[in-house]
Amino acid sequence: MAATWTASSHGIAWRLELERDTLLPGRLVGGRITATADDAFEARRLLVALRAEEHWKYEVTTTDAQGHTSTRVETARNQLVNEPVAVADSVVLTAGESRSWDIALPVPPLGPATLEANVAGLDWTVAANMDVPGGLDPVIEGPVRVVQPVALLRAGVVPLEAFALYGPADVAADGVTGTITLAPMPLCAGEAFTATVALQAGESRQLQEIRAELRVHVKAAVPTGLAEDIVAWSSIIPATELAGDRTIQLQGTLDPRLLPSIELPHGRAAATFHLILAVAWARDTHLIRDVAIATTHEL
């Protein structure tokens, strides 16, 4: 979807347009930028850049003079990518004058992809600024998203668990064995999928219900880093008993939030499919397999 941002900054009224706000790694994204001067204006150059900033949360524990300890959560940030493109070597505008420039921005071939999570994540922006000698630089920024193509996961570029890309995967826990088959694999944010669960339960056991969940575990990969589990899809299968062989067919649509399987310098997101056999007054049985998640089928 095309995106447009407007802003007023240090004597310049901006209009920044991109052909799309969801960007593909390794591709150019085109657009146009317009600057209108409030008064006579001069700058050495005009730059437009794509920037990626990682963020992660961690706990800090301190002790006061009386020996009391307290813990607080801090958020750290680090710029991973800054890809500036020179649009104009010099800009001279009279009062009220407007000029426009076509732009083409390269998206890094490996991203990294946007990760929309709380305890660790990655945000992208497009930013333009004019370099004013001895003055304040006019700037404009807008949020964009870089997606993770299915092909990038299949190419082995992103570290994944051994069976995360397999359609069928064997599972076992508490005397129950089986195979969980997901299609298509990898799964894709906001898109439909099917799951087939073939169970061999052996002796009969009483259940409250059977739950299926697709969970994304996001962790800040630093000392005392925080972690969170995000349920990207869930379903409840009514059941009072499980015995012998049973096959369960499921279908659903993954949460459209961008939660790709990804490894960042200070964070990681990994997905798992859980089939949960809920038992009254006892520990639930979790049959778990690894999953890979992309955020686009586009190449």
C-alpha positions, 0 to 999 in steps of 0.5 A, spaced: 500 500 500 502 506 498 504 511 503 504 518 504 507 523 510 507 530 511 511 534 516 513 541 517 521 542 520 525 548 521 523 552 515 521 546 510 514 543 509 515 536 507 511 531 503 514 524 502 511 519 498 513 511 497 510 506 492 509 502 498 510 501 506 511 494 506 518 493 503 521 487 500 528 485 502 533 486 496 528 490 492 528 498 490 522 502 493 520 508 489 517 514 491 517 522 491 519 527 496 517 535 495 520 540 499 516 547 500 520 553 503 517 558 508 523 563 507 529 563 502 532 557 504 539 553 502 542 546 504 548 543 502 544 536 500 538 532 501 539 525 503 533 520 504 535 513 508 532 507 510 533 505 518 532 499 522 533 500 530 533 494 534 530 494 541 530 490 547 528 490 555 532 487 561 532 488 568 536 492 572 537 490 580 540 495 585 541 496 592 541 502 596 545 504 602 540 500 607 541 494 603 534 494 600 534 491 593 529 494 587 528 491 580 526 496 574 526 494 567 530 498 562 529 498 554 536 499 550 536 501 543 541 500 537 541 502 530 542 496 525 541 499 519 542 506 516 542 506 508 542 513 506 541 515 498 544 522 496 538 525 492 540 532 491 547 535 492 545 542 493 538 545 494 536 553 493 529 555 494 526 562 494 520 563 499 514 559 498 518 555 492 517 548 492 521 542 489 520 535 488 525 529 487 524 522 485 527 517 489 529 510 489 531 506 496 535 500 496 532 495 501 538 491 504 537 483 501 537 480 508 533 485 512 533 484 517 525 483 518 520 487 522 519 484 529 513 487 532 514 485 539 514 488 546 520 485 549 525 485 543 523 487 536 526 491 530 522 497 527 524 501 520 523 508 518 524 512 512 527 519 513 529 525 509 533 530 511 537 537 508 544 538 511 544 546 512 550 549 514 551 552 521 543 551 522 538 546 524 537 540 519 529 540 516 527 532 517 521 528 516 520 520 518 515 515 517 514 508 519 515 502 514 515 495 515 520 490 512 517 483 511 521 476 511 519 472 504 518 465 505 524 464 500 529 467 505 527 462 510 527 456 505 534 458 503 537 457 510 539 464 511 535 465 518 537 460 523 531 455 525 530 449 529 532 442 525 525 440 523 521 447 523 521 447 515 518 440 515 511 439 514 510 433 518 514 432 525 513 427 530 511 429 537 511 425 544 509 426 551 507 423 557 505 416 553 502 419 547 505 419 541 503 422 534 505 426 528 503 434 527 503 436 519 502 443 518 501 446 511 503 450 507 510 450 511 513 455 513 507 459 515 505 466 513 503 472 517 495 473 516 494 467 512 491 461 512 494 454 514 491 447 515 494 442 521 493 435 521 494 431 528 495 424 528 495 421 535 496 414 538 494 415 545 494 408 548 490 407 554 484 411 555 485 418 559 479 423 561 480 430 558 477 437 559 478 439 552 484 439 547 487 446 545 491 447 539 496 454 540 501 457 535 506 460 540 511 465 538 517 465 544 520 472 543 526 473 548 531 479 549 538 475 548 542 479 553 543 477 561 537 479 565 533 480 558 525 479 558 521 474 554 514 473 552 510 468 549 505 471 544 499 466 542 498 467 534 493 462 533 489 458 538 483 453 537 479 449 542 477 442 540 471 439 545 474 432 548 472 428 554 476 422 553 482 420 549 484 413 547 487 409 541 488 412 535 485 419 533 486 424 527 484 431 528 483 436 522 484 444 524 484 450 520 486 457 521 489 464 520 495 466 523 495 473 526 497 478 521 502 481 526 509 481 524 512 475 528 517 472 523 522 467 525 528 471 526 535 472 530 537 479 531 544 481 535 540 482 542 533 478 541 530 472 538 523 470 535 522 462 535 515 459 533 512 452 536 505 449 535 502 446 541 497 441 542 495 441 549 491 435 552 488 439 558 487 434 564 483 436 571 487 436 577 493 434 573 499 437 569 497 438 562 500 434 556 504 438 551 505 435 544 510 440 541 513 441 534 517 447 531 515 452 526 517 457 521 514 463 520 515 468 514 511 475 513 510 474 506 510 470 500 512 475 495 519 474 492 
